Amino acid sequence: MVTTPSDAEATTPTIGPTWWQRHARRVWLAVKIVAALAVAAGVGWWFLLAPVLVTTHTVARGEVTAEVLGTGTLEARVSAIVGPKVAGLITRITADQGDCVKAGDTLIFLEDTDVTQQVGVAEADVAAATAGVERLHADQQRAEAVLAQARLTHERLLSAAASNATSAQEVDKAAEALAVAEAESARAAAAIVEGQKRLVATERSLDYQRARLHDTTIEAPFDALVVRRDRDEGDVVTAGSSVLQLVSLSEMWITAWVDETELARLAEGQPARVVFRSEPSVEYPGAVARVGREADRETREVIVDVRVEKLPATWAVGQRAEVYIRVDRREGVTVLPAALLLVRDGKTGVMVDDGGKARWREVAAGLRGREVVEITSGLPPGDVVVSPATAGGGALREGRRITPK
């Protein structure tokens, strides 16, 4: 049988572009599914099976120190505001802010012309009263002499009258002269008492004027540092106003506020570290000087004064500082960096290296310090604690393979 070309074309199936057009989308979808499954498998293998890079810490024995934190300001235990007791014009100030002064140094001078004149008048009054008393003593001696002579004359005339050697008139005159002499003697004695009282009054007036004159100069009450100057020469000040503020350098401390829950652990004499905010990387030694006995009713904090044994090269009264008071210390105990402790489901534990895999280990913590924690059970010395080496490493899972960094 002979076929014609037209018959062959009619019986042969068409598989060219028409077939790919029908199945291309299905094939492409299958390829994407396979690729996605491959990527998911790779990611799953990476997160579930690939080793995690970790840092390691070998547990050892050491010491742990517990501290109580307080925040406060630098203060002087002894301070004083220096100013005049009387009103006046300041003529001179011998110290300025930042100067060190000694006890007894004259710091402030007030205008004293009027008071000086008053002192001169009082001194003259004392001198006059003293001279008056001396004159009265001389008058008393004269009166005593006249009295003695009158008494002797009266006794002699009485004896003569007994033998009729004198007249009664002479005896009466002698008695009268004796009475007058006795009165003059009493008067002289009374005048001396009056003169002595007048002398005491003038002396007290002189003392008062001298005290006023002394008040025109103000002295340093103790060895001190001038931390503030409020007035200058030429200012008129009133009694009690502030001119200079002094602080004693013999004892400086941090007046710190500490939470009242820590009160039972605080005691005088406990060592402390002082960190000034101006030098956050430097620690200065100190000790608890006294513990307050009144809590703030709003903040529930108490004041603890911590003596600073050494000050920074540059410091200021009132500057801020933190104090770390040591309340407990244990040596030769199992310690662990506090950052390695984890809390899961309300339990405290760590991740340890168990043959190349991370394992959860529950532990019991004891005394907590600033950087390390005492481990009382669950983690003997020599065990290796691990943590993710990268900041975004997340939490290690139980049984995850690990690789030390």
C-alpha positions in Angstrom: 0.0 0.0 0.0 1.4 3.3 -1.0 0.9 6.2 1.4 1.0 9.7 0.2 2.8 12.4 2.1 -0.5 13.8 3.2 -1.4 10.6 4.8 2.0 10.4 6.7 1.6 13.8 8.1 -1.9 12.9 9.3 -0.8 9.8 11.3 2.5 11.2 12.9 1.9 12.8 16.6 3.0 16.4 17.2 5.5 16.5 20.2 7.4 19.8 19.7 6.5 23.2 21.2 3.0 22.1 21.9 4.0 19.5 24.6 6.4 21.9 26.5 3.8 24.6 26.5 1.4 22.2 28.2 4.0 20.9 30.9 6.5 23.8 31.4 4.8 25.4 34.4 4.4 22.0 36.2 8.1 21.2 35.6 9.2 24.7 36.9 7.0 24.3 40.0 8.5 20.9 40.7 12.0 22.3 40.4 11.2 25.1 42.9 9.7 22.7 45.3 12.8 20.5 45.2 15.1 23.5 45.6 13.1 24.8 48.6 13.2 21.3 50.2 16.9 21.3 49.7 17.4 24.7 51.3 15.2 23.7 54.2 17.1 20.6 54.7 20.3 22.5 54.7 19.1 25.1 57.2 17.6 22.3 59.4 20.9 20.5 59.3 22.8 23.7 60.1 20.6 24.5 63.1 20.0 21.0 64.3 23.1 19.2 63.5 26.0 21.6 62.8 28.3 22.2 65.7 27.9 25.6 67.6 31.0 27.7 68.3 31.2 28.2 72.1 33.4 29.7 74.7 34.5 27.5 77.6 35.1 28.1 81.3 36.7 25.5 83.5 35.1 25.5 87.0 37.7 26.2 89.8 37.9 27.2 93.4 38.4 30.8 94.4 36.9 33.6 96.5 33.6 35.5 96.3 32.9 38.8 97.8 29.3 40.1 98.5 28.8 43.9 98.4 26.1 46.4 99.1 25.7 49.3 96.7 25.0 52.8 97.7 24.9 56.1 95.9 25.7 59.4 97.5 27.8 62.6 97.6 31.1 63.6 99.0 30.8 65.6 102.2 33.0 66.8 105.1 32.2 65.6 108.5 33.1 69.0 110.0 32.2 72.2 108.1 31.4 75.8 109.0 29.9 78.9 107.5 32.1 81.8 108.5 30.5 85.3 108.9 30.4 88.3 111.2 28.6 88.4 114.6 27.9 92.1 114.0 26.9 94.1 111.0 29.6 96.1 109.3 31.6 97.0 106.2 34.1 94.4 105.0 37.5 96.0 104.6 39.6 92.9 103.8 39.2 89.2 103.2 42.5 87.2 103.4 41.3 83.9 101.9 39.7 82.8 98.7 38.0 79.7 97.3 40.5 76.8 97.2 42.8 78.2 99.9 43.9 76.2 102.9 43.8 78.0 106.3 45.0 77.2 109.8 43.0 77.5 113.0 43.2 81.0 114.3 44.1 82.7 111.0 42.3 86.0 110.6 40.1 85.7 107.5 37.8 88.7 107.5 38.3 92.3 108.7 35.4 94.7 109.3 35.6 98.5 109.5 36.4 99.2 113.3 36.9 103.0 113.7 33.9 103.6 115.9 34.4 100.5 118.0 38.1 101.4 118.5 37.0 104.8 119.8 34.5 103.2 122.2 37.3 101.0 123.5 39.4 104.1 124.2 36.5 105.7 126.1 35.9 102.6 128.1 39.6 102.3 129.0 39.6 106.0 130.1 36.5 105.2 132.3 38.3 102.3 133.9 41.4 104.4 134.6 39.2 107.2 136.2 37.3 104.6 138.3 40.6 103.0 139.4 42.0 106.4 140.4 38.7 107.2 142.2 39.0 104.0 144.2 42.6 104.8 145.2 41.5 108.3 146.3 38.7 106.8 148.4 41.2 104.4 150.0 43.3 107.5 151.0 40.2 109.2 152.4 39.4 106.1 154.4 42.9 106.0 155.9 42.5 109.7 156.9 39.2 109.0 158.4 40.6 106.0 160.3 43.4 108.2 161.7 40.9 110.9 162.8 38.8 108.2 164.4 41.7 106.7 166.3 42.7 110.2 167.6 39.1 111.0 168.6 38.8 107.7 170.4 42.1 108.2 172.3 41.1 111.8 173.3 37.7 110.6 174.5 39.2 107.8 176.6 41.7 110.2 178.1 39.1 112.8 179.1 36.9 110.0 180.6 39.8 109.0 182.8 40.4 112.7 183.8 36.7 113.2 184.5 36.8 110.3 186.9 39.4 112.2 189.0 37.6 115.5 188.5 40.6 116.7 186.4 38.4 117.9 183.6 35.0 119.3 183.1 31.9 117.5 181.8 31.8 120.0 178.9 35.2 118.8 177.7 34.1 115.2 177.9 31.0 116.0 175.9 33.0 117.7 173.2 35.3 114.6 173.0 32.3 112.3 172.7 30.9 114.4 169.9 34.2 114.5 168.1 34.4 110.7 168.4 30.9 110.2 166.9 31.8 112.5 164.0 35.0 110.5 163.4 33.1 107.2 163.4 30.6 108.5 160.9 33.4 109.8 158.6 35.0 106.4 158.8 31.8 104.6 157.9 31.2 107.1 155.1 34.7 106.4 153.7 34.1 102.7 153.8 30.8 103.0 151.9 32.4 105.3 149.4 35.0 102.6 148.7 32.3 100.0 148.1 30.6 102.4 145.7 33.8 103.2 143.9 34.7 99.5 143.5 31.3 98.8 142.0 31.8 101.7 139.6 35.1 100.2 138.7 33.6 96.8 138.0 31.0 98.4 135.8 33.6 100.3 133.8 35.7 97.2 133.5 32.7 95.2 132.1 32.0 98.0 129.7 35.6 97.8 128.6 35.3 94.1 128.1 32.2 94.5 126.1 33.8 97.1 123.8 36.9 95.0 123.4 34.6 92.0 122.5 32.9 94.2 119.9 36.3 95.2 118.5 37.3 91.5 118.4 34.1 90.7 116.5 35.3 93.0 113.7 37.8 90.3 112.8 36.8 86.7 112.1 39.2 83.9 112.5 39.3 80.3 111.2 37.8 77.9 113.8 39.9 75.0 112.6 42.3 73.9 109.9 40.2 73.9 106.8 39.8 74.4 103.1 37.8 77.3 101.7 35.2 75.8 99.4 33.1 78.9 98.8 33.4 82.7 99.0 30.1 84.7 99.1 31.3 88.3 99.7 34.0 90.7 98.7 35.7 93.8 100.2 33.4 96.7 100.3 30.3 94.7 101.0 28.1 95.6 103.9 27.1 92.5 105.8 24.6 91.7 108.5 25.1 89.6 111.6 25.2 85.9 110.8 25.5 86.3 107.0 27.8 84.0 105.1 31.2 85.2 103.8 33.2 82.0 103.5 32.4 78.3 103.8 35.0 76.0 105.3 35.4 72.3 105.4 37.8 70.3 107.5 40.0 67.8 105.5 40.6 65.7 108.6 37.7 63.4 107.7 35.8 63.3 104.4 33.1 60.7 103.6 30.4 59.7 101.2 26.9 60.2 102.5 25.3 57.3 100.6 21.7 56.1 100.3 21.3 52.3 100.7 18.2 50.3 100.4 16.7 49.5 103.8 16.6 45.8 103.0 20.4 45.7 103.3 20.3 47.3 106.8 20.8 43.9 108.6 24.1 43.3 106.7 25.7 46.7 107.5 28.0 47.5 110.4 30.5 50.2 111.3 34.1 49.4 110.2 33.2 47.3 107.1 35.6 48.0 104.2 34.3 49.6 101.1 35.2 50.7 97.6 34.5 54.3 96.5 34.1 55.0 92.8 33.7 58.7 91.8 31.8 59.4 88.6 34.5 61.7 87.5 36.9 58.7 87.5 34.7 55.6 86.9 37.7 53.3 86.4 39.5 54.2 89.7 38.6 52.7 93.1 39.4 54.5 96.4 39.5 52.6 99.7 37.1 53.4 102.4 35.2 52.1 105.5 31.8 52.5 107.0 31.9 55.3 109.6 28.3 55.2 110.8 25.0 53.7 109.8 21.8 55.9 109.9 18.9 55.0 112.1 16.2 56.7 110.2 14.8 55.5 106.8 13.3 57.8 104.2 9.6 57.2 104.2 9.3 57.5 100.5 12.4 55.9 99.0 12.8 53.4 101.8 16.5 54.0 102.0 18.9 54.8 104.9 22.0 57.0 105.0 25.3 55.3 105.4 28.4 57.4 105.9 31.5 55.8 104.3 34.8 57.4 105.2 37.2 58.0 102.2 40.8 57.2 103.1 42.1 58.9 99.9 40.6 61.6 97.7 41.2 62.1 93.9 43.6 64.8 92.9 40.6 67.0 91.9 37.5 66.7 93.9 34.5 68.8 95.0 32.2 68.8 98.0 28.8 67.4 96.8 30.2 65.4 93.8 28.5 62.0 93.1 30.0 58.7 93.9 29.1 55.0 94.3 30.2 53.0 97.3 30.4 49.2 97.4 30.4 48.0 101.0 31.8 44.5 101.6 29.4 42.6 103.7 30.7 39.0 103.3 33.6 37.1 101.8 34.2 33.4 101.3 37.5 31.8 100.2 38.3 28.4 98.7 34.7 27.8 97.4 33.6 26.8 93.9 33.0 29.9 91.9 31.5 30.7 88.5 31.2 33.9 86.5 27.7 35.2 87.1 27.0 35.7 83.4 27.2 31.9 82.9 24.3 31.2 85.2 21.0 30.5 83.4 17.4 30.3 84.6 15.0 27.9 82.8 11.5 27.0 83.9 12.3 28.7 87.3 15.4 26.6 87.8 19.0 27.8 88.0 21.6 25.9 86.0 24.4 26.0 83.4 25.3 24.3 80.1 28.3 22.0 80.4 30.5 20.2 77.8 29.5 16.5 77.8 31.7 14.9 75.2 31.3 17.5 72.6 27.6 18.1 73.3 25.9 20.8 75.4 24.0 19.4 78.5 21.8 21.2 81.0 23.1 21.0 84.6 21.0 22.3 87.5 23.1 23.9 90.2 22.6 25.6 93.6 24.0 29.1 94.0 25.3 30.6 97.2 26.9 33.9 97.9 26.7 36.3 95.0 29.4 38.8 94.3 29.8 41.5 91.7 31.2 39.2 89.0 31.2 35.7 90.4 28.8 33.5 92.2 29.4 30.7 94.7 28.2 27.3 93.5 27.2 25.1 96.5 26.2 22.0 94.6 25.8 20.5 91.1 29.0 21.7 89.6 32.4 20.3 90.9 35.7 22.0 90.0 37.1 20.8 86.7 33.8 20.7 84.8 33.6 22.8 81.7 30.8 25.3 81.3 30.0 26.6 77.8 28.2 29.5 76.3 27.6 30.7 72.7 30.7 32.4 71.3 28.8 35.0 69.4 26.4 37.7 70.8 23.6 36.5 68.6 24.2 32.8 69.2 21.0 32.4 71.2 20.5 29.7 73.8 22.2 26.3 73.6 19.8 23.4 73.3 20.1 20.1 75.1 22.4 17.7 73.1 23.6 20.3 70.6 27.0 19.6 69.2 29.5 22.2 70.2 33.0 23.3 69.1 35.2 25.3 71.5 36.4 28.6 70.1 
